[in-house]
Amino acid sequence: VYTYATSGGESLDVLGGAHHRYPASTTITVVETGCGVQLHWAALAGRSTTWTLCTSPGGVAPRVLDEVHSFFGHTDRTRYTCTQDGSTFACRAAHGTAAGTESVLGEASVEVGGCRMRALHVRLTSRIGGGNSGTQTVEWWFQPGAGLPLKLVGTSRTSRPEPIVGDAHYSENVTLRLVSTVPQR
């Protein structure tokens, strides 16, 4: 379990709107898998994401994306299972799809705990379809060979039709920066 300095939040524009600001500090639980890592980020009660990422020839390949969002006492969970062909990936959930590209942007330097560290910079860009529609981009800076995220920047803009209230528009902006490479546990 690693601690991340966190900024950003999520919002929904129906029923007068709601905004959740993320706390200044959140955690990611890192578990090694047969092909890479599983990363679980729990920002708030009712807001979490679990990414299962496998190593690919140049970077990472998404295998599972499990998103949980809660607004107005209602929890929405979407679990995508993904396949990858080269730099493109296709994900399916019970009520939707995500198709996108992986871009390996090369080596970068990221500050962690006052020290500069080498990182592999990877961008995953998705077009969401089905029940929801929109875009999602997640940029990762991974510690080479370890699968530990040193930094993450994510944006999401999606919409979906809802009975009675019409189109619901969801927006998220988040930045996570690793505080220390020493795990909490």
N, C-alpha and C positions, 0 to 999 in steps of 0.2 A: 504494500500500500504506500503510495507516494503522494506528497502534498504539492498542490499547484496554486500559485497566485492566480486568481480568477477575476475576470471582468466581463460584464455583459449581462444579457438577460433574454427573455422571450416574451412575446405579446400575442394576443388574439384580439381581433377588432369587433367581435359580436357582443350583443347584450350590454352595450355601454363600454366594452373593452376591458381587458385585464392585462396587467404587466407583472412579470416575476423578475426581479433583479436577483442575479446569482450572488451568493456570498463571496467575500473577498478571498476565501480559501476553500478549495474543494479537494477531493482525492480521486485518484485513479488506482484501481486494483489491477495489477498486472499478473497474468497467469500464462505460463508457457503452454503451448499446444503442440501437437505433432508437427504442424507446418509453420508455426509462428507464435503469435501471442493473442490472448483475449484480454481486452481492456474494458473495465467497467467504471464508468464515471457516474456518480450519483450527486447531482447538483443540489437538489431539493427533494423533500418528500413529494413523490409524484413526478419527478423529472430525472430521468436517467437515460444513458445510452450505453450499450455494450457493443463493441466492435470485435469481431474475430477477423484477424488479418494474417494472411500467410505471406511468407517471403516469396517474391517473384524475381525473375532474373535481374531486374533493375531496381525494384523497390518493394512495394507491398501489393497484395491482391486481397480485396475484401471477400470474405466468405459468408459472414453473417453480420447483419446490422439489426439491432433490437432497440427500438426507440419507445420511451414512455413519456407521455405528457399528460398533465392534469390541469383542467380549468373548470371552474364552476362546479366542483364536486364530481366531475366526470373524468375518468381516466381512459386515455386512448393509447393502445399499445399496437405497434406495427413491427413485425419481425420479418425481415427480408433475408432470403437465402440467395447467394450470388455465385455466378460462374465468371471466369475471365478468359478472354482470348486475346493474347498480346496485351496492348495497352487499353483495351475496352473491356467493360464488365457489364453484366446484365443481372439484375436482382428481381426476385419475385416475392410478393407477400400475398396473404389471403385476398386482399382487396386493392392491390396496386403493384406498381413496378418502379424500378429505378434503373436507369441505363446511363452509363457514363464512361469517362476516361480517367486513366491514371497517367499523370505526368511526373516524371522524375526530373526535378529541377536542379539536381546536383548537390554538391557539398556546400555547406554553409557553416557559419559559426554562431552559436547560441550561448548567451550568458546564463549560467546556473550557479546560484550561490556565490556570486562575485567572480567566478572563473569562466573563461571562454572554453567551450567544448565544440568539437567537430560534430556535425549532424548531417544526415541525409534528408534533404528537403523534397517532399512528395506532395502532390496536389491530387485530390480525388474530386472530380466535378460530375454531378449527377443531374439528370432531368427526371423528375418524379411524374408518374402518370397513374391512371386508374382512379381510385377514390379521391386521392389528393392530386394536385398538379402544381408544378413549380420547379424550383432549382435548389440544389444544395451543393456547397463547396466546403471541403475540409482540407486544410493545409497542415501537414505534419512535418516536424523536424525530429527525426529519430536518432538515438545514439547508435552509431554503426555497430552491427553485430549483436546488439542486445535487445532491440525491439522496444526499448524504453523511450516513450515520447518526451522530448525535452521541451517542446512547445506545440501548441495546437491553436489554429485560428479557424473558426467555423462560421458560416452564414447559411441561413435557410430562409427561403421565401416560398410558401406554399398556400394554396387555396383549396377549398372544397365546398360543394353545395351542402347546406344544412336545411332540414325541413323548417318551415316557418320563418327563420331568421335570414335565409338567403345565403350568399357566399360568405364563408368564414375565411379570413386571411390571417395566416400565422407568419410571424417573423422572429428570427433568432440571430443574435450576434454574440459570439463568445470567444475569449482568448484565455488560454491556460498556459502558464509558464512554470516549469518545474522549479521547486524551491531548493531541493537537495537530492543528490543521487543516492543518499542513504535512505532506505525504506523505513517507514514508521513501524512496520512489522513484517 
